[in-house]
């Protein structure tokens, strides 16, 4: 299989997104960085194919996406669905959370993420 991770042409965009995390991404990153969550290493703004995912754990093939109001738009929902299907066909597990959940119930979010670990 050809290289699907972190294509060079997306490098500047990934850096830009890492420098400008949304408040929800920044809040969740505090719990994911430095292998804090069950010893799993997460990357932020990692690219797979032409997609840049919010968070990625390679050992679990787990992708975490955070959705703000922008994702309520019908065409964006269709794009998100197609993107998720494409990533799942490659063997990745994709889980999504609404931004507000990060602030309202981080414990449940972290438990849901951990429930995806193979152990």
Beta strands, then each sheet from edge to edge (+ up, - down):
strand 1: 43-48
strand 2: 51-57
strand 3: 62-67
strand 4: 93-98
sheet 1: 1+ 2- 3+ 4+
end
